[in-house]
Amino acid sequence: MMTIDGMWRVCAAAMVVGMCAVGCSDDPEPDGDTGVQEDAGGDADAGDAGDAGDPGSWACTGEPCVIDDPYLPVPQQEGVDPQGGPAPEDVPGAGQARIWRVGEEGTGFSGIWSHCRQGDYILGNAEVRVCIQGTSTNRYETFTGGKLVDAQRVGQTGEDVLDMVMTMVEFGTASADEVEVVRDGSDGGVAVLRVIGKDVELAHLAGVLGQRFGSRVGLEVITEYRLAPDTAYVEIVTFARSTGARAVSQQLGSWLAYGDRARPWTPGQGFGVGRGAMPWIAGVGEGRSFALVFEESASPLGVASSQDIAWAEMRMFRGEVPREEPAVLRHFFVVGDGTLDSVRAQAAQLRGEEPDWQEVSLSVVDGSGAPVAGVEIYITSGEEAVTVATTDATGQATALLNADASYNAELRDFAGPLTLTHTFEVDGDEVLFEVSEVGAIELEVRDATTDGLLPARARFVGEGADFTLYVEDGTLSSAVPVGTYQLVLTRGSEYDATVLDVEIVAGETAEYSATLVHGVDTDGWISGDFHQHMEPSIDSEVHVRDRVLENVTQGLELVVPTDHEVVTDLSGVIDEMGLGDYVSTFPGLEISPIYSHFNLYPFPYNPDRRGRGSIELAYQDETDGEVYFRRMPEIVEIARQLENPPLVQMNHPRNGSGMFNHVRYDPELGPDAVTHDDFVADVDAVEVINRFDDVCQVLADWSGLLNSGRRVTGLGNSDSHSANGEAGVPRNFLRIDAAPGDIEADEVKATILAQRVTVGSHAFMEFSDGKMPGDEIEAQSGETVSFGVRVQTPDWSQVERMFVIVNGSVVQTIERSAEAGARVDFDETIDLSFEEDSWVVFWIDGPSPTGVVNYGERTLGFTNPVYVKVSGEDTWQAPGPRAMDLAAINTGYCED
């Protein structure tokens, strides 16, 4: 076990460095001041520096350890196992702080943002609990652990919302080569956990790029997490020094990955990662709040936040990192009680400030005097954001405000998009906001045939208003702004729309009921979307519950989460929400190097491993510590070797991160002509419809695969990253006769491999004569083969034409007849004859819906192939590479 004494014995000569002034500058160029000064009384002789008894060598001396010099390392407590011990028999009480290793008793944290695992470390006292990971991690963004990943006040309930806090080195971090308990708090003093490592890039960036992101400069980095008794914060002290022949110039600080369920707050600037130097930065989420507090200030680099990534890079030091005396950074992680003011107050105390605040009670009532819950009250003074609070079930909230001062308050997000502005003065301890612009609705939606309650989407369209609410279990009870609305009720592409005229009156509750007609007959088929993102994805903020609700209210029966580089399992969320009768799920993920994206599903979920069991794009070898990268062929090979190999789906192959673009695939030459090392032809499915302006080219690409003899299933997926009603646009219809809540992963896999799938955007297509996609039928050369094809749409969508495609060329175009019904746009018998073994696909096209239900995407769809064998050979013979003609299908929606 390498201790700090053996690694950096020169720490005795370390000078005190808090937040260096250069770290607070907005000037991107170093100004030469390293922020590390010579210690006037220090001795750099390494031979004497490590003695724990030397009063100048350690942050504290004696037992218990009460830190009197926070800028020095903490000495090892005698008799304490550096690996850590089990949880204490009694929870830490007043005057106690402890560290223990998580065992079978569990972590005490819950939710999708809880990353603490068995073997990690809990720091706890009578006020707070935080979790710091051991040397390994389950986060895909980093190679190792040592990060603060979970936090809560003692007695708090609900799910964790924090992502993580970790050391920042340039645009990377520090590894956790060793994690050791320095003091476990059993002596009655401070509890200290130490992480020893070196500078390293972010694993996610390196993996996506397929190369090193920056180069290691040779820093040794040690971070101590210190928890004192009876405090609501963890002190974080980082020591960094150069190990090469010379000092190197670096930016050092702390990453606050606040997570998608928390909004960052910048003092004076309000929500968001602000600009310039700041004394602290907070995160506020449902029932949780936290902050990083700096002794002087820190400046965000602003790179991650500019890309809508929920991380803030807080620079605390910029300049040369010395070789002899380390740079020392000290800041605090504050655990709030769920309110912003709890961290505001703690930040002021830590920084020695004494603001003239008083606690002011805020009450919100409607026009009848009834309390209004869930109102966000955003308070400003002039141009400065002051604080924010949210009313509870009694319509109450509190705020720390200056006495005899005037403020503006915005009341937000409690009734659709309604925001109200009030001006008020603090002349006592209570402020009342009366809201006369709001009423309420009670809505019930049922299936017109079964009369059962039915989840649906309720879109309110009125003057200056357009917002959607979920009718989660067939009922909706919500505050709504006063006004008259056209209420459009929908449930995806299998249901007709119902429209109600509703009126919302101030202080009153309007009651309405409605039915939805299942106008599209999909008996014997289930619908699924195999490409969706949510909060575990670095590029999506959709709450997992909202993603489930969107799928259920869109009438999808199977939702497969495919987050970037991380395996997501929605089964517990669906069970918790009580929606298991409406939708099934199994885990999946998207592997996404910059040059191509592939989905893998069903995929085993392992919450203890990096990416919760994902196949790592970049990894550190355990023996030599080097970083290695996997290309897509290796990823697919690993997937194929799993005990239950997942389906391999090629995503959006013609966009900027598409495989076919990357390898310059020519579909008329076929996959065998591709020589690029990154090319993977061993796929089970390809997204023919994803980006709608690419579908003409991708249809040709898919045709080239089929002509080569690859029986690759064509799919259509939404690739939805937001909760905007686009889940299931397009969707896949699988020939599975199962109840929505009883769909088995193995049957889905077998059905896709057998190509028993049709795809539709606002439409459903099937064979009416008993044929199935994926079928192989025999015929004589020149013999007529009939295909019965039926196309259905809801009453708000329409298909205008059908194309018959044989071996990659359009051989027939059929226009919708004037006699077609409101829901059955085509019910045709199509006769074809063949001179060679062939495959047949039917493609449909119509305009984007623009009525009461409107979408930006067109009405499109297709069947998977039916294979016709006329050669007389034992097996179907692929047509082989050839020129193809698909120009007819481009009716104006594809790029040239």
ChimeraX attribute file (.defattr): number of C-alpha atoms within 10 A of each C-alpha:
attribute: neighborCount
match mode: 1-to-1
recipient: residues
	/A:1	9
	/A:2	11
	/A:3	18
	/A:4	20
	/A:5	18
	/A:6	10
	/A:7	13
	/A:8	21
	/A:9	21
	/A:10	24
	/A:11	26
	/A:12	27
	/A:13	25
	/A:14	28
	/A:15	20
	/A:16	21
	/A:17	18
	/A:18	22
	/A:19	24
	/A:20	23
	/A:21	17
	/A:22	22
	/A:23	26
	/A:24	22
	/A:25	20
	/A:26	14
	/A:27	10
	/A:28	8
	/A:29	10
	/A:30	16
	/A:31	11
	/A:32	11
	/A:33	14
	/A:34	20
	/A:35	20
	/A:36	21
	/A:37	13
	/A:38	11
	/A:39	13
	/A:40	8
	/A:41	9
	/A:42	17
	/A:43	16
	/A:44	17
	/A:45	13
	/A:46	14
	/A:47	10
	/A:48	14
	/A:49	22
	/A:50	23
	/A:51	15
	/A:52	18
	/A:53	12
	/A:54	12
	/A:55	11
	/A:56	21
	/A:57	26
	/A:58	24
	/A:59	19
	/A:60	22
	/A:61	19
	/A:62	10
	/A:63	11
	/A:64	15
	/A:65	22
	/A:66	17
	/A:67	18
	/A:68	11
	/A:69	15
	/A:70	19
	/A:71	22
	/A:72	24
	/A:73	27
	/A:74	27
	/A:75	23
	/A:76	21
	/A:77	21
	/A:78	10
	/A:79	8
	/A:80	15
	/A:81	14
	/A:82	19
	/A:83	16
	/A:84	21
	/A:85	16
	/A:86	14
	/A:87	17
	/A:88	12
	/A:89	6
	/A:90	6
	/A:91	13
	/A:92	22
	/A:93	14
	/A:94	12
	/A:95	14
	/A:96	23
	/A:97	31
	/A:98	28
	/A:99	31
	/A:100	23
	/A:101	24
	/A:102	22
	/A:103	15
	/A:104	10
	/A:105	9
	/A:106	12
	/A:107	22
	/A:108	17
	/A:109	22
	/A:110	16
	/A:111	12
	/A:112	20
	/A:113	20
	/A:114	21
	/A:115	26
	/A:116	28
	/A:117	23
	/A:118	15
	/A:119	22
	/A:120	23
	/A:121	30
	/A:122	24
	/A:123	26
	/A:124	31
	/A:125	28
	/A:126	20
	/A:127	21
	/A:128	26
	/A:129	27
	/A:130	26
	/A:131	29
	/A:132	29
	/A:133	27
	/A:134	25
	/A:135	21
	/A:136	22
	/A:137	27
	/A:138	23
	/A:139	25
	/A:140	26
	/A:141	20
	/A:142	26
	/A:143	25
	/A:144	27
	/A:145	25
	/A:146	32
	/A:147	27
	/A:148	25
	/A:149	24
	/A:150	25
	/A:151	31
	/A:152	30
	/A:153	21
	/A:154	15
	/A:155	10
	/A:156	15
	/A:157	13
	/A:158	12
	/A:159	16
	/A:160	25
	/A:161	28
	/A:162	27
	/A:163	25
	/A:164	22
	/A:165	21
	/A:166	24
	/A:167	27
	/A:168	23
	/A:169	27
	/A:170	19
	/A:171	20
	/A:172	24
	/A:173	25
	/A:174	29
	/A:175	27
	/A:176	26
	/A:177	17
	/A:178	21
	/A:179	29
	/A:180	23
	/A:181	25
	/A:182	29
	/A:183	29
	/A:184	26
	/A:185	27
	/A:186	17
	/A:187	16
	/A:188	17
	/A:189	21
	/A:190	26
	/A:191	31
	/A:192	28
	/A:193	26
	/A:194	26
	/A:195	29
	/A:196	24
	/A:197	22
	/A:198	22
	/A:199	22
	/A:200	27
	/A:201	24
	/A:202	24
	/A:203	26
	/A:204	24
	/A:205	20
	/A:206	22
	/A:207	26
	/A:208	21
	/A:209	17
	/A:210	18
	/A:211	14
	/A:212	18
	/A:213	18
	/A:214	13
	/A:215	10
	/A:216	13
	/A:217	17
	/A:218	17
	/A:219	25
	/A:220	20
	/A:221	24
	/A:222	27
	/A:223	26
	/A:224	25
	/A:225	23
	/A:226	24
	/A:227	29
	/A:228	25
	/A:229	23
	/A:230	17
	/A:231	20
	/A:232	27
	/A:233	29
	/A:234	25
	/A:235	20
	/A:236	23
	/A:237	22
	/A:238	25
	/A:239	24
	/A:240	24
	/A:241	23
	/A:242	24
	/A:243	17
	/A:244	12
	/A:245	8
	/A:246	12
	/A:247	18
	/A:248	17
	/A:249	17
	/A:250	19
	/A:251	21
	/A:252	27
	/A:253	28
	/A:254	24
	/A:255	23
	/A:256	27
	/A:257	21
	/A:258	26
	/A:259	23
	/A:260	26
	/A:261	21
	/A:262	21
	/A:263	19
	/A:264	26
	/A:265	22
	/A:266	22
	/A:267	19
	/A:268	15
	/A:269	17
	/A:270	21
	/A:271	19
	/A:272	17
	/A:273	27
	/A:274	21
	/A:275	13
	/A:276	15
	/A:277	19
	/A:278	20
	/A:279	18
	/A:280	26
	/A:281	31
	/A:282	29
	/A:283	30
	/A:284	27
	/A:285	20
	/A:286	15
	/A:287	17
	/A:288	25
	/A:289	29
	/A:290	30
	/A:291	27
	/A:292	26
	/A:293	27
	/A:294	23
	/A:295	19
	/A:296	19
	/A:297	23
	/A:298	31
	/A:299	25
	/A:300	26
	/A:301	21
	/A:302	16
	/A:303	13
	/A:304	16
	/A:305	16
	/A:306	12
	/A:307	10
	/A:308	13
	/A:309	18
	/A:310	24
	/A:311	25
	/A:312	25
	/A:313	27
	/A:314	29
	/A:315	25
	/A:316	30
	/A:317	30
	/A:318	27
	/A:319	23
	/A:320	21
	/A:321	26
	/A:322	20
	/A:323	19
	/A:324	19
	/A:325	25
	/A:326	26
	/A:327	30
	/A:328	30
	/A:329	25
	/A:330	23
	/A:331	24
	/A:332	21
	/A:333	26
	/A:334	26
	/A:335	27
	/A:336	27
	/A:337	22
	/A:338	20
	/A:339	23
	/A:340	24
	/A:341	21
	/A:342	19
	/A:343	28
	/A:344	22
	/A:345	16
	/A:346	20
	/A:347	25
	/A:348	15
	/A:349	12
	/A:350	15
	/A:351	14
	/A:352	10
	/A:353	11
	/A:354	9
	/A:355	12
	/A:356	9
	/A:357	12
	/A:358	15
	/A:359	15
	/A:360	19
	/A:361	15
	/A:362	19
	/A:363	21
	/A:364	25
	/A:365	20
	/A:366	19
	/A:367	16
	/A:368	13
	/A:369	12
	/A:370	14
	/A:371	19
	/A:372	23
	/A:373	19
	/A:374	22
	/A:375	23
	/A:376	19
	/A:377	26
	/A:378	19
	/A:379	24
	/A:380	20
	/A:381	15
	/A:382	10
	/A:383	9
	/A:384	13
	/A:385	19
	/A:386	23
	/A:387	25
	/A:388	24
	/A:389	23
	/A:390	24
	/A:391	20
	/A:392	16
	/A:393	12
	/A:394	14
	/A:395	19
	/A:396	20
	/A:397	23
	/A:398	21
	/A:399	24
	/A:400	21
	/A:401	22
	/A:402	17
	/A:403	16
	/A:404	9
	/A:405	11
	/A:406	15
	/A:407	18
	/A:408	19
	/A:409	20
	/A:410	17
	/A:411	23
	/A:412	18
	/A:413	14
	/A:414	20
	/A:415	20
	/A:416	18
	/A:417	14
	/A:418	16
	/A:419	16
	/A:420	13
	/A:421	13
	/A:422	13
	/A:423	13
	/A:424	14
	/A:425	15
	/A:426	16
	/A:427	13
	/A:428	12
	/A:429	14
	/A:430	14
	/A:431	17
	/A:432	12
	/A:433	18
	/A:434	17
	/A:435	20
	/A:436	16
	/A:437	19
	/A:438	24
	/A:439	24
	/A:440	21
	/A:441	20
	/A:442	14
	/A:443	17
	/A:444	20
	/A:445	26
	/A:446	20
	/A:447	17
	/A:448	15
	/A:449	10
	/A:450	9
	/A:451	11
	/A:452	12
	/A:453	17
	/A:454	24
	/A:455	28
	/A:456	29
	/A:457	27
	/A:458	23
	/A:459	20
	/A:460	21
	/A:461	17
	/A:462	14
	/A:463	9
	/A:464	5
	/A:465	13
	/A:466	14
	/A:467	13
	/A:468	17
	/A:469	15
	/A:470	20
	/A:471	24
	/A:472	21
	/A:473	20
	/A:474	20
	/A:475	18
	/A:476	21
	/A:477	16
	/A:478	17
	/A:479	22
	/A:480	23
	/A:481	23
	/A:482	19
	/A:483	16
	/A:484	15
	/A:485	18
	/A:486	18
	/A:487	22
	/A:488	18
	/A:489	28
	/A:490	25
	/A:491	26
	/A:492	26
	/A:493	28
	/A:494	24
	/A:495	23
	/A:496	22
	/A:497	21
	/A:498	18
	/A:499	17
	/A:500	14
	/A:501	12
	/A:502	17
	/A:503	19
	/A:504	21
	/A:505	20
	/A:506	18
	/A:507	20
	/A:508	16
	/A:509	18
	/A:510	16
	/A:511	15
	/A:512	14
	/A:513	12
	/A:514	15
	/A:515	21
	/A:516	21
	/A:517	19
	/A:518	18
	/A:519	19
	/A:520	19
	/A:521	15
	/A:522	17
	/A:523	10
	/A:524	12
	/A:525	20
	/A:526	22
	/A:527	25
	/A:528	27
	/A:529	25
	/A:530	25
	/A:531	29
	/A:532	26
	/A:533	29
	/A:534	26
	/A:535	22
	/A:536	25
	/A:537	23
	/A:538	20
	/A:539	18
	/A:540	21
	/A:541	20
	/A:542	21
	/A:543	18
	/A:544	20
	/A:545	16
	/A:546	15
	/A:547	25
	/A:548	28
	/A:549	24
	/A:550	27
	/A:551	28
	/A:552	30
	/A:553	26
	/A:554	23
	/A:555	27
	/A:556	27
	/A:557	26
	/A:558	28
	/A:559	26
	/A:560	22
	/A:561	31
	/A:562	29
	/A:563	28
	/A:564	28
	/A:565	30
	/A:566	30
	/A:567	30
	/A:568	31
	/A:569	24
	/A:570	21
	/A:571	16
	/A:572	13
	/A:573	16
	/A:574	20
	/A:575	11
	/A:576	11
	/A:577	14
	/A:578	11
	/A:579	18
	/A:580	19
	/A:581	14
	/A:582	21
	/A:583	24
	/A:584	24
	/A:585	25
	/A:586	20
	/A:587	22
	/A:588	31
	/A:589	32
	/A:590	27
	/A:591	26
	/A:592	22
	/A:593	24
	/A:594	16
	/A:595	21
	/A:596	26
	/A:597	19
	/A:598	28
	/A:599	26
	/A:600	25
	/A:601	24
	/A:602	24
	/A:603	24
	/A:604	22
	/A:605	19
	/A:606	15
	/A:607	22
	/A:608	17
	/A:609	17
	/A:610	24
	/A:611	25
	/A:612	21
	/A:613	21
	/A:614	26
	/A:615	24
	/A:616	21
	/A:617	25
	/A:618	27
	/A:619	22
	/A:620	15
	/A:621	10
	/A:622	8
	/A:623	6
	/A:624	7
	/A:625	10
	/A:626	9
	/A:627	18
	/A:628	16
	/A:629	19
	/A:630	17
	/A:631	18
	/A:632	22
	/A:633	15
	/A:634	15
	/A:635	16
	/A:636	21
	/A:637	13
	/A:638	12
	/A:639	20
	/A:640	15
	/A:641	10
	/A:642	11
	/A:643	8
	/A:644	12
	/A:645	18
	/A:646	21
	/A:647	24
	/A:648	20
	/A:649	24
	/A:650	27
	/A:651	29
	/A:652	28
	/A:653	28
	/A:654	24
	/A:655	17
	/A:656	13
	/A:657	17
	/A:658	20
	/A:659	25
	/A:660	24
	/A:661	16
	/A:662	18
	/A:663	17
	/A:664	13
	/A:665	22
	/A:666	16
	/A:667	28
	/A:668	20
	/A:669	17
	/A:670	21
	/A:671	22
	/A:672	12
	/A:673	12
	/A:674	18
	/A:675	11
	/A:676	11
	/A:677	10
	/A:678	16
	/A:679	19
	/A:680	19
	/A:681	15
	/A:682	15
	/A:683	16
	/A:684	20
	/A:685	23
	/A:686	26
	/A:687	26
	/A:688	29
	/A:689	29
	/A:690	25
	/A:691	20
	/A:692	19
	/A:693	18
	/A:694	19
	/A:695	24
	/A:696	21
	/A:697	20
	/A:698	24
	/A:699	21
	/A:700	22
	/A:701	24
	/A:702	24
	/A:703	29
	/A:704	27
	/A:705	25
	/A:706	25
	/A:707	26
	/A:708	21
	/A:709	16
	/A:710	17
	/A:711	20
	/A:712	24
	/A:713	27
	/A:714	27
	/A:715	30
	/A:716	33
	/A:717	28
	/A:718	22
	/A:719	24
	/A:720	21
	/A:721	20
	/A:722	20
	/A:723	19
	/A:724	11
	/A:725	18
	/A:726	20
	/A:727	31
	/A:728	31
	/A:729	28
	/A:730	27
	/A:731	28
	/A:732	29
	/A:733	25
	/A:734	22
	/A:735	23
	/A:736	18
	/A:737	12
	/A:738	14
	/A:739	15
	/A:740	19
	/A:741	15
	/A:742	16
	/A:743	19
	/A:744	15
	/A:745	17
	/A:746	11
	/A:747	13
	/A:748	21
	/A:749	17
	/A:750	12
	/A:751	17
	/A:752	22
	/A:753	17
	/A:754	18
	/A:755	26
	/A:756	23
	/A:757	28
	/A:758	28
	/A:759	30
	/A:760	30
	/A:761	27
	/A:762	29
	/A:763	29
	/A:764	29
	/A:765	26
	/A:766	25
	/A:767	19
	/A:768	15
	/A:769	12
	/A:770	9
	/A:771	15
	/A:772	20
	/A:773	22
	/A:774	22
	/A:775	15
	/A:776	16
	/A:777	13
	/A:778	14
	/A:779	17
	/A:780	16
	/A:781	15
	/A:782	12
	/A:783	13
	/A:784	13
	/A:785	16
	/A:786	13
	/A:787	19
	/A:788	16
	/A:789	20
	/A:790	17
	/A:791	23
	/A:792	27
	/A:793	28
	/A:794	24
	/A:795	20
	/A:796	19
	/A:797	26
	/A:798	25
	/A:799	26
	/A:800	16
	/A:801	18
	/A:802	25
	/A:803	21
	/A:804	20
	/A:805	21
	/A:806	23
	/A:807	25
	/A:808	29
	/A:809	20
	/A:810	20
	/A:811	14
	/A:812	14
	/A:813	16
	/A:814	14
	/A:815	14
	/A:816	16
	/A:817	11
	/A:818	7
	/A:819	8
	/A:820	11
	/A:821	13
	/A:822	14
	/A:823	20
	/A:824	21
	/A:825	26
	/A:826	25
	/A:827	18
	/A:828	16
	/A:829	15
	/A:830	14
	/A:831	11
	/A:832	16
	/A:833	16
	/A:834	19
	/A:835	13
	/A:836	18
	/A:837	21
	/A:838	25
	/A:839	25
	/A:840	22
	/A:841	20
	/A:842	24
	/A:843	22
	/A:844	27
	/A:845	24
	/A:846	20
	/A:847	17
	/A:848	20
	/A:849	17
	/A:850	11
	/A:851	10
	/A:852	17
	/A:853	19
	/A:854	11
	/A:855	17
	/A:856	10
	/A:857	18
	/A:858	20
	/A:859	23
	/A:860	28
	/A:861	28
	/A:862	28
	/A:863	29
	/A:864	26
	/A:865	29
	/A:866	22
	/A:867	21
	/A:868	22
	/A:869	24
	/A:870	21
	/A:871	18
	/A:872	14
	/A:873	9
	/A:874	7
	/A:875	10
	/A:876	20
	/A:877	19
	/A:878	20
	/A:879	17
	/A:880	16
	/A:881	23
	/A:882	15
	/A:883	11
	/A:884	16
	/A:885	15
	/A:886	17
	/A:887	12
	/A:888	13
	/A:889	23
	/A:890	15
	/A:891	11
	/A:892	8
	/A:893	16
	/A:894	14
	/A:895	11
	/A:896	9
